[in-house]
């Protein structure tokens, strides 16, 4: 029997559109409230140092209006961690992005960064914040994530999405299944994200029955241009749990 997988909507693209013209259209706070009302089970933001989409003050303003889980992603420098400790989200996803990167496109080398990640995970745990490490689909990274005190891993799905249309599915999904199996055996929860969409999400979920949460932003917002945001969220929820 498959478990229920939560849909966390990444709202960075909404902030990008707002910032492109200045002002407050679209209204990020109103959009987030509507996204929750339409069925999303979590909200994800990734404030970057240059604040080119989600701004640090957006994060502060979002927290008191949310009714679902709040997931804040980012590289764990001191400014980011101070924001997380101020806002107190349910989950903090740690990514290895350097400051100028366009999007998160690889996971941690956990063993190489073990000292840093052990300290950060302990700091988050002391505040009661669930930690998740962004990793590639490599079982050894899941084992290392457990060793440094993470609560979950978020498996990077960019390679899966890129090759979904032109690679044998059984071969493509195998490293994700093995990484998830090892992670669960080590006591970790399983999240996933990056370029998941209406075409590739359902088979991914079916193959990884242990999946706790997916974080989807870019594809979901693009689909909403055609289908509308309410209908789009329902389409993604059906991919995860309704069929």
N, C-alpha and C positions, 0 to 999 in steps of 0.2 A: 504493500500500500504506500502510495506516495504521500509525502508530507506537504503541508500547506506552505507555499513560498510567498513571502511578502514582497510587494512592489514598492520600492522607494523611488520617487521621481526626483531626478536631479534637475534643479531649476536654474542652473547657470545660464542656459541659453535665453531664458526670459530676461535675466539681468543684462545680458549682452545686447539684446534688442533695445531695452530701455536706455542703456548707456550710449547707444549709437546716435541718439538725437538729443540727449539731455532730458531734463524734465522727469516725469514719472509715468510715462506710457511705454509699455504696459505697466500697470501697478503691480509690483512684485508681491506685496503682501496680500492683495485681493486675489491675485492669481493662485497663490499658494493655498489660501483658504478654499478656493473653488476646487483646486486639484484634490485636496483632502475630501471635500464634500462629494466629489465624483468617484471616490473609491480608493484613492492612493492610500497605502498603509505606512508610508514614511516619506520624509522629505530629506533630500541630500543637497548639500552645498559644498563647493570647493573654493574658498576664498584664497586667491593667489596674492603674492606680495604686491603686484602692480594694481590690484583691484580692478582688473579690466572687465570683469563681469560681476560676480558677487563681491560686494564691499564688506569690510569688517563690520560696519554699522548695520548692514542688512542682516547679518547673523544675529546681532543683538536684538534687532526689532522683530525677527521671526520667532525667536524662542517663546515669548509669552503668548503668541496667538496660535501655536500649533496644538493639535489634538492627537497627532500620531508621533511615531518615533522621529527624532531629529538625528541625522548623521552628518557630521562635519568631517570633510576630507582635507588633507593637506600634508605638507612636509613639516615635520615636527621641530621647527626652529622655536626660539623662545617666544617670539611674537605670536605665533600660531598657538602654541600651548597655553599662553596666558589668556588668549581669547577663549579657547576651549574650556579652561577652568573657570572663566567668568560666566560663560553661557550655560555650561553643564548639560550638554546633549546626552541622549541615551547612548550614542555610539560615536567613536572617533576612529576614522579610517586613516591610517598612516601610509603615505605614498612617498616614493623616493625622488620625486620630481625636483630637478634644479630650478632656480627662480624663473628663467625665461622660457621654459618648455611650453609648447602649445597645448598639449593634452597628455594625460598619463598613458604612456605606451610601453611600460615595462614594470616588472615588480622588483621588490627588494632582493638583494643578495643578503639574506638574513644573517648568515654566519659572519660575513665580512663586517656587518654593522651591528653585531650582537650586543656590544657594550652599550651603544646608544639606545637601541630598541629595548633592551632590558630595563634601562633607567626610565624610559618614557612610559612603557607599559606599567611599571610599578607606580609611577606618578598618576597615571589615569585610574588605575585600580584604587588608589588611595582616595580618589574623589568619587568612586562608584560609577565611573564611566567605562562602558564596554569598549575594548580595543579590538581593532581589526587591522591586519597587515595585508597590504596589496602585494600579491605574489604572482609569479608566473606559474603555469601548470606543471610544476616540478615537485614530486613527492618529497624530495629532500628539503625543499623550502618550507613545506608544511611541518615537517619534523622540527626544523630549526625554529619556526614560529612558536610552536608549543614550548620549546626550551627557553625562549626569551620572555615567556609570560603573556603571550597574546591570548585573547578570548576567542577570536575568530580569524579566519583568513578570507580575503576577497580575491578570488582567482581571476586574473586578467584574461578576458575572453576575446581580445583583439585578433589573435591569430585564428581562433575558431571562426570568428565572423568573416575575416578576410578570405578564408579558404572554403567557406561553407558550400558555395555553389560549384566548386571544381575539385573537391577531394572526397575520397571514400569516407563516409560518415564514421564508420567503426574505427578507422585509423585516426581520424581527426579528434574524436571525442575521448579516445583512450587515455591520454595523459591527464585530462580533466577528471575522469572517473578515478584513476589511480591516486591522483592528488587528493581528491575528496575522501577516498577511502582511508588513506593514511591520516588525513587531518581528523576525521571523525574518530579513528582509533586512538589518536593522541588527545582526544577530549575537546577538540576545537569545533566551533560552528563554521558553516560554509556560506559565504556570500559570493557573488559573481557580478562582473560588470565590464563594460566597454564594447560598444557597437552591437549589443544585442538588439534585435528588432523583431517585427511581427513574423518574419520568415524563419528566423533561426532560433527564436526563444523557446518555442514549444518542444522541439526535439532535444534541445539542451536540457530543459527541465525534466523531460521524461527519462533522460539518460543519467541524471544526477538526482536521484530521489531524496538525497539528504539536504538539498539546497534550502537554506533558511531565507535568503533575501537576494534580490537582484536590484541593482541601481542602474536606472536607465534615464538618460536625458536627451541627448542629441537626436536619436532616431524617433523617440516619442514626440518631441516637439515638432520635428519635421512631419511626422504623420498627422499631427494635429492641424497642420495647414490644410490638409485634404479632408480629414474626417471630423474635425472639431475636437477640442480637448476632452470633453466628457466622453464621447464615443471612443476616442483613442484609448483612454485609460481602461475602459471596459474591455476593449479588444485585447489589451495586454494582460489584464487579469484573467481572461479566458484562456490565454496561452499558458498561464501558470497553473491554474487550479480548477477551471470550470469544465474542461473537456477530457 
